[in-house]
Amino acid sequence: MTPALRVLAPGLLTTIQDGGRPGYQGLGIPVGGALDPVCFRAANALVGNAPDTGALEVAYVGPTLAVDADEVRLAVVGGQASIEILADEFATSGERVEGMRSICLQRGQVLRIGSLHESAVLYIAVEGGFDIEPVLGSLSTCLRAGFGGWQGRALIAGDRLPLVRDCPSERDDYELVGLGLAQPARFRVILGPQRDHFSDRAIEAFFAGEYTVTTGSDRMGMRLEGPVLEHVKHYSITSDGIAPGSIQVTGTGQPIVLLADRQTIGGYAKIATVISADLPALARLPIGAKTAFEPVSMEVAVAARRALCAQLDGFDDQVMPIIRAGVDIAPRLLESNLISGFMDARGGLL
């Protein structure tokens, strides 16, 4: 039988996502991909996958997945949630485990993830990834168009997600220490591109005010509620390209931050654009969260982007073998290039 993860309960919205499918916006196809590339990339690093390997993106309430393979290595990274390993699908309780690490499950065992706290999304990466045919070079699920991922939709109970590997590689399990997921008090933006469509009073209100994430938010855009932003020209414009993080302001005067599944062009005036380095953290904001914005220069945005890219590229060097009791840690530290040697108290460099 093909190795797979079998969906016992899908959670609220669980989809397969990867790095997205850039290059097709001219055909009206959104880039898509993981809402939070930081947690997505970290989860893949923990199981030894290539950075853009397709993984499960979980929104708000996690799934329950049974292992239909000899053994599976996986990692969970993102919002805080209860993570349990059950002996089988009939068990009512199991072993609690932490996120930010990899773990191996045997055939018949069940991974159960509860409700998320303080974040909207988390990611489940499986070593080797899913054995699913890409669409336009990507496994990302495009929900509105109904293609990509698993049958172009969110998971439902009874799905069997085929896996590339029937058993994990012979390697240690790893943990990722020190990944900060705290939300900034203010998200940084570049003003414009239609700054001239808004009054000075609206610009001042935008930066001085506090906004709440509303229930109309989804993978396409985050709807915010707060100070009404006054247009001095008509709120609609000749449709132009939409960048990730564009903040449109509709005729209601309320902003919408456009995210991974954003449309390719749009006809509402855009007051500002969230810088790319801050988008992963913004995408984690759950419904009801409050946030605010601050303007920065293009130079600050570029420097922040470079820092984010360095963080993403450095995950492979940041994951560390999990040291179990009774294990000599010196060889592990040496293999990981974390030390160049150590001293024996009785004399000499070893």
C-alpha positions as a Python dict, from the first residue, in 0.01 Angstrom:
ca = {
    (1, 'M'): (0, 0, 0),
    (2, 'T'): (124, 350, -81),
    (3, 'P'): (263, 520, 231),
    (4, 'A'): (34, 802, 339),
    (5, 'L'): (-104, 1024, 610),
    (6, 'R'): (-474, 951, 655),
    (7, 'V'): (-697, 1238, 763),
    (8, 'L'): (-920, 1145, 1056),
    (9, 'A'): (-1022, 1508, 1121),
    (10, 'P'): (-916, 1795, 892),
    (11, 'G'): (-910, 2086, 1135),
    (12, 'L'): (-1063, 2418, 1039),
    (13, 'L'): (-861, 2485, 723),
    (14, 'T'): (-567, 2259, 641),
    (15, 'T'): (-409, 2284, 297),
    (16, 'I'): (-87, 2182, 123),
    (17, 'Q'): (139, 2481, 55),
    (18, 'D'): (495, 2534, -61),
    (19, 'G'): (695, 2834, -183),
    (20, 'G'): (423, 2926, -434),
    (21, 'R'): (407, 2947, -814),
    (22, 'P'): (563, 3276, -925),
    (23, 'G'): (570, 3368, -1292),
    (24, 'Y'): (204, 3324, -1383),
    (25, 'Q'): (45, 3645, -1260),
    (26, 'G'): (24, 3764, -1621),
    (27, 'L'): (-229, 3483, -1667),
    (28, 'G'): (-424, 3589, -1360),
    (29, 'I'): (-283, 3307, -1144),
    (30, 'P'): (-186, 3415, -791),
    (31, 'V'): (154, 3326, -650),
    (32, 'G'): (5, 3163, -339),
    (33, 'G'): (235, 2961, -115),
    (34, 'A'): (281, 2956, 261),
    (35, 'L'): (136, 3252, 449),
    (36, 'D'): (427, 3234, 693),
    (37, 'P'): (746, 3135, 508),
    (38, 'V'): (951, 3156, 830),
    (39, 'C'): (767, 2875, 1010),
    (40, 'F'): (723, 2686, 682),
    (41, 'R'): (1097, 2689, 610),
    (42, 'A'): (1182, 2604, 972),
    (43, 'A'): (956, 2297, 967),
    (44, 'N'): (1121, 2169, 648),
    (45, 'A'): (1468, 2228, 791),
    (46, 'L'): (1386, 2018, 1097),
    (47, 'V'): (1304, 1711, 885),
    (48, 'G'): (1589, 1765, 639),
    (49, 'N'): (1376, 1869, 341),
    (50, 'A'): (1461, 2118, 69),
    (51, 'P'): (1334, 2465, 174),
    (52, 'D'): (1030, 2475, -59),
    (53, 'T'): (907, 2117, -6),
    (54, 'G'): (529, 2108, 24),
    (55, 'A'): (394, 2097, 380),
    (56, 'L'): (60, 2123, 557),
    (57, 'E'): (-53, 2471, 650),
    (58, 'V'): (-294, 2462, 945),
    (59, 'A'): (-522, 2754, 1027),
    (60, 'Y'): (-671, 2804, 1376),
    (61, 'V'): (-763, 2439, 1455),
    (62, 'G'): (-528, 2150, 1382),
    (63, 'P'): (-598, 1817, 1212),
    (64, 'T'): (-585, 1458, 1335),
    (65, 'L'): (-367, 1241, 1109),
    (66, 'A'): (-307, 863, 1117),
    (67, 'V'): (19, 714, 989),
    (68, 'D'): (-30, 464, 706),
    (69, 'A'): (342, 402, 657),
    (70, 'D'): (609, 197, 831),
    (71, 'E'): (743, 512, 995),
    (72, 'V'): (720, 887, 937),
    (73, 'R'): (937, 1175, 1055),
    (74, 'L'): (758, 1508, 1086),
    (75, 'A'): (790, 1847, 1252),
    (76, 'V'): (537, 2103, 1373),
    (77, 'V'): (632, 2473, 1377),
    (78, 'G'): (416, 2781, 1432),
    (79, 'G'): (135, 2883, 1661),
    (80, 'Q'): (116, 2733, 2008),
    (81, 'A'): (-113, 2430, 2022),
    (82, 'S'): (-147, 2101, 2204),
    (83, 'I'): (38, 1831, 2007),
    (84, 'E'): (-40, 1471, 2099),
    (85, 'I'): (83, 1134, 1975),
    (86, 'L'): (-189, 870, 2016),
    (87, 'A'): (-126, 494, 2005),
    (88, 'D'): (-402, 447, 1745),
    (89, 'E'): (-711, 617, 1605),
    (90, 'F'): (-931, 481, 1884),
    (91, 'A'): (-724, 624, 2169),
    (92, 'T'): (-871, 923, 2352),
    (93, 'S'): (-546, 1060, 2495),
    (94, 'G'): (-178, 1028, 2424),
    (95, 'E'): (171, 1161, 2479),
    (96, 'R'): (212, 1536, 2468),
    (97, 'V'): (508, 1660, 2264),
    (98, 'E'): (654, 2001, 2191),
    (99, 'G'): (676, 2180, 1861),
    (100, 'M'): (997, 2319, 1710),
    (101, 'R'): (1141, 1968, 1680),
    (102, 'S'): (1119, 1658, 1463),
    (103, 'I'): (969, 1333, 1582),
    (104, 'C'): (912, 985, 1435),
    (105, 'L'): (573, 810, 1436),
    (106, 'Q'): (513, 441, 1368),
    (107, 'R'): (243, 282, 1155),
    (108, 'G'): (-98, 323, 1315),
    (109, 'Q'): (2, 606, 1547),
    (110, 'V'): (-192, 930, 1529),
    (111, 'L'): (-86, 1294, 1538),
    (112, 'R'): (-351, 1519, 1694),
    (113, 'I'): (-315, 1897, 1702),
    (114, 'G'): (-558, 2115, 1893),
    (115, 'S'): (-658, 2480, 1865),
    (116, 'L'): (-388, 2738, 1795),
    (117, 'H'): (-312, 3018, 2040),
    (118, 'E'): (-160, 3359, 1971),
    (119, 'S'): (-114, 3277, 1603),
    (120, 'A'): (-333, 3196, 1305),
    (121, 'V'): (-116, 2931, 1137),
    (122, 'L'): (131, 2650, 1190),
    (123, 'Y'): (306, 2404, 957),
    (124, 'I'): (349, 2027, 953),
    (125, 'A'): (642, 1911, 741),
    (126, 'V'): (704, 1544, 659),
    (127, 'E'): (1047, 1412, 568),
    (128, 'G'): (1053, 1358, 192),
    (129, 'G'): (731, 1550, 140),
    (130, 'F'): (409, 1446, -33),
    (131, 'D'): (401, 1234, -349),
    (132, 'I'): (166, 1467, -534),
    (133, 'E'): (194, 1598, -891),
    (134, 'P'): (277, 1971, -901),
    (135, 'V'): (58, 2213, -1093),
    (136, 'L'): (259, 2479, -1277),
    (137, 'G'): (562, 2376, -1077),
    (138, 'S'): (403, 2403, -733),
    (139, 'L'): (210, 2198, -477),
    (140, 'S'): (41, 2507, -332),
    (141, 'T'): (-336, 2485, -305),
    (142, 'C'): (-521, 2763, -490),
    (143, 'L'): (-855, 2746, -311),
    (144, 'R'): (-1047, 2998, -522),
    (145, 'A'): (-951, 2836, -852),
    (146, 'G'): (-966, 2481, -716),
    (147, 'F'): (-630, 2347, -830),
    (148, 'G'): (-297, 2245, -679),
    (149, 'G'): (-234, 2078, -346),
    (150, 'W'): (-464, 1787, -272),
    (151, 'Q'): (-749, 1796, -525),
    (152, 'G'): (-747, 2175, -523),
    (153, 'R'): (-916, 2204, -184),
    (154, 'A'): (-872, 2197, 191),
    (155, 'L'): (-839, 1854, 349),
    (156, 'I'): (-1147, 1657, 450),
    (157, 'A'): (-1189, 1347, 666),
    (158, 'G'): (-1099, 1032, 475),
    (159, 'D'): (-827, 1187, 257),
    (160, 'R'): (-506, 983, 218),
    (161, 'L'): (-208, 1204, 142),
    (162, 'P'): (57, 991, -35),
    (163, 'L'): (411, 1025, 96),
    (164, 'V'): (741, 1007, -91),
    (165, 'R'): (904, 794, 181),
    (166, 'D'): (777, 480, 352),
    (167, 'C'): (1031, 522, 632),
    (168, 'P'): (1257, 806, 750),
    (169, 'S'): (1629, 839, 690),
    (170, 'E'): (1874, 716, 953),
    (171, 'R'): (1944, 1048, 1118),
    (172, 'D'): (1890, 1205, 1456),
    (173, 'D'): (1581, 1401, 1542),
    (174, 'Y'): (1648, 1772, 1559),
    (175, 'E'): (1519, 2077, 1743),
    (176, 'L'): (1523, 2445, 1659),
    (177, 'V'): (1607, 2668, 1954),
    (178, 'G'): (1561, 3042, 1968),
    (179, 'L'): (1318, 3102, 1681),
    (180, 'G'): (1133, 3415, 1791),
    (181, 'L'): (770, 3439, 1681),
    (182, 'A'): (663, 3737, 1891),
    (183, 'Q'): (457, 3996, 1707),
    (184, 'P'): (597, 4348, 1674),
    (185, 'A'): (395, 4631, 1824),
    (186, 'R'): (390, 4801, 1482),
    (187, 'F'): (436, 4667, 1132),
    (188, 'R'): (662, 4862, 900),
    (189, 'V'): (526, 4996, 572),
    (190, 'I'): (632, 5199, 271),
    (191, 'L'): (382, 5478, 205),
    (192, 'G'): (198, 5458, -127),
    (193, 'P'): (178, 5391, -416),
    (194, 'Q'): (-148, 5593, -417),
    (195, 'R'): (-65, 5821, -127),
    (196, 'D'): (-212, 6116, -322),
    (197, 'H'): (-558, 5954, -302),
    (198, 'F'): (-570, 6013, 74),
    (199, 'S'): (-591, 6327, 282),
    (200, 'D'): (-316, 6424, 525),
    (201, 'R'): (-566, 6358, 802),
    (202, 'A'): (-615, 6002, 672),
    (203, 'I'): (-240, 5939, 663),
    (204, 'E'): (-206, 6068, 1019),
    (205, 'A'): (-501, 5853, 1134),
    (206, 'F'): (-355, 5545, 967),
    (207, 'F'): (-27, 5569, 1155),
    (208, 'A'): (-174, 5689, 1484),
    (209, 'G'): (-460, 5442, 1499),
    (210, 'E'): (-498, 5082, 1610),
    (211, 'Y'): (-661, 4819, 1389),
    (212, 'T'): (-831, 4488, 1468),
    (213, 'V'): (-816, 4179, 1247),
    (214, 'T'): (-1174, 4089, 1151),
    (215, 'T'): (-1355, 3767, 1064),
    (216, 'G'): (-1357, 3852, 691),
    (217, 'S'): (-984, 3771, 672),
    (218, 'D'): (-850, 3476, 473),
    (219, 'R'): (-547, 3369, 271),
    (220, 'M'): (-625, 3635, 11),
    (221, 'G'): (-636, 3933, 243),
    (222, 'M'): (-646, 4046, 605),
    (223, 'R'): (-942, 4275, 670),
    (224, 'L'): (-884, 4536, 938),
    (225, 'E'): (-1122, 4755, 1135),
    (226, 'G'): (-1017, 5084, 1287),
    (227, 'P'): (-1000, 5456, 1205),
    (228, 'V'): (-1182, 5538, 880),
    (229, 'L'): (-939, 5656, 613),
    (230, 'E'): (-1066, 5946, 404),
    (231, 'H'): (-1009, 5951, 29),
    (232, 'V'): (-953, 6288, -143),
    (233, 'K'): (-986, 6124, -483),
    (234, 'H'): (-1218, 5840, -573),
    (235, 'Y'): (-1145, 5519, -385),
    (236, 'S'): (-1127, 5323, -712),
    (237, 'I'): (-840, 5355, -958),
    (238, 'T'): (-748, 5205, -1291),
    (239, 'S'): (-655, 4850, -1196),
    (240, 'D'): (-284, 4795, -1146),
    (241, 'G'): (-54, 4524, -1012),
    (242, 'I'): (-84, 4400, -655),
    (243, 'A'): (232, 4343, -453),
    (244, 'P'): (242, 4120, -145),
    (245, 'G'): (152, 4336, 153),
    (246, 'S'): (-39, 4599, -48),
    (247, 'I'): (-289, 4779, 175),
    (248, 'Q'): (-602, 4861, -22),
    (249, 'V'): (-864, 5096, 119),
    (250, 'T'): (-1213, 5034, -12),
    (251, 'G'): (-1504, 5278, -21),
    (252, 'T'): (-1576, 5194, 345),
    (253, 'G'): (-1247, 5360, 444),
    (254, 'Q'): (-1122, 5034, 603),
    (255, 'P'): (-790, 4875, 498),
    (256, 'I'): (-726, 4526, 361),
    (257, 'V'): (-370, 4387, 365),
    (258, 'L'): (-328, 4155, 66),
    (259, 'L'): (-155, 3824, 136),
    (260, 'A'): (-37, 3507, -42),
    (261, 'D'): (-353, 3435, -245),
    (262, 'R'): (-398, 3802, -344),
    (263, 'Q'): (-545, 3886, -683),
    (264, 'T'): (-298, 3981, -954),
    (265, 'I'): (-445, 4330, -1016),
    (266, 'G'): (-678, 4550, -816),
    (267, 'G'): (-877, 4869, -851),
    (268, 'Y'): (-876, 5016, -498),
    (269, 'A'): (-633, 5288, -396),
    (270, 'K'): (-343, 5158, -185),
    (271, 'I'): (-234, 5372, 106),
    (272, 'A'): (83, 5174, 187),
    (273, 'T'): (263, 4841, 149),
    (274, 'V'): (383, 4622, 436),
    (275, 'I'): (753, 4550, 389),
    (276, 'S'): (827, 4191, 290),
    (277, 'A'): (1034, 4121, 603),
    (278, 'D'): (729, 4188, 825),
    (279, 'L'): (473, 3992, 622),
    (280, 'P'): (538, 3650, 785),
    (281, 'A'): (470, 3793, 1130),
    (282, 'L'): (164, 3983, 1009),
    (283, 'A'): (22, 3667, 850),
    (284, 'R'): (33, 3500, 1193),
    (285, 'L'): (-209, 3753, 1343),
    (286, 'P'): (-529, 3575, 1448),
    (287, 'I'): (-879, 3718, 1422),
    (288, 'G'): (-931, 3968, 1701),
    (289, 'A'): (-564, 4065, 1723),
    (290, 'K'): (-483, 4435, 1735),
    (291, 'T'): (-204, 4596, 1540),
    (292, 'A'): (-66, 4925, 1412),
    (293, 'F'): (170, 5054, 1144),
    (294, 'E'): (471, 5280, 1110),
    (295, 'P'): (641, 5428, 802),
    (296, 'V'): (999, 5337, 711),
    (297, 'S'): (1231, 5421, 425),
    (298, 'M'): (1309, 5195, 131),
    (299, 'E'): (1662, 5155, 268),
    (300, 'V'): (1525, 5016, 595),
    (301, 'A'): (1295, 4781, 401),
    (302, 'V'): (1583, 4649, 189),
    (303, 'A'): (1804, 4591, 494),
    (304, 'A'): (1521, 4409, 672),
    (305, 'R'): (1461, 4191, 366),
    (306, 'R'): (1828, 4093, 356),
    (307, 'A'): (1815, 4004, 725),
    (308, 'L'): (1505, 3788, 669),
    (309, 'C'): (1669, 3605, 377),
    (310, 'A'): (1977, 3541, 591),
    (311, 'Q'): (1753, 3398, 865),
    (312, 'L'): (1573, 3167, 620),
    (313, 'D'): (1897, 3050, 458),
    (314, 'G'): (2048, 2985, 801),
    (315, 'F'): (1791, 2740, 933),
    (316, 'D'): (1990, 2433, 823),
    (317, 'D'): (2275, 2553, 1044),
    (318, 'Q'): (2047, 2632, 1339),
    (319, 'V'): (1879, 2294, 1383),
    (320, 'M'): (2058, 2086, 1646),
    (321, 'P'): (2042, 1714, 1731),
    (322, 'I'): (1822, 1644, 2032),
    (323, 'I'): (2052, 1525, 2311),
    (324, 'R'): (1900, 1246, 2517),
    (325, 'A'): (2000, 1157, 2872),
    (326, 'G'): (2309, 942, 2895),
    (327, 'V'): (2439, 1040, 2551),
    (328, 'D'): (2793, 1180, 2519),
    (329, 'I'): (2729, 1527, 2378),
    (330, 'A'): (3088, 1610, 2279),
    (331, 'P'): (3084, 1426, 1943),
    (332, 'R'): (2750, 1591, 1855),
    (333, 'L'): (2883, 1937, 1934),
    (334, 'L'): (3196, 1873, 1730),
    (335, 'E'): (2995, 1739, 1434),
    (336, 'S'): (2773, 2048, 1443),
    (337, 'N'): (3079, 2278, 1446),
    (338, 'L'): (2956, 2434, 1770),
    (339, 'I'): (3290, 2378, 1945),
    (340, 'S'): (3648, 2326, 1826),
    (341, 'G'): (3749, 2121, 2128),
    (342, 'F'): (3702, 2095, 2503),
    (343, 'M'): (3914, 2066, 2816),
    (344, 'D'): (3942, 1772, 3048),
    (345, 'A'): (3960, 1901, 3406),
    (346, 'R'): (4243, 1658, 3472),
    (347, 'G'): (4452, 1828, 3206),
    (348, 'G'): (4482, 1881, 2837),
    (349, 'L'): (4276, 1977, 2535),
    (350, 'L'): (4083, 1676, 2401),
}
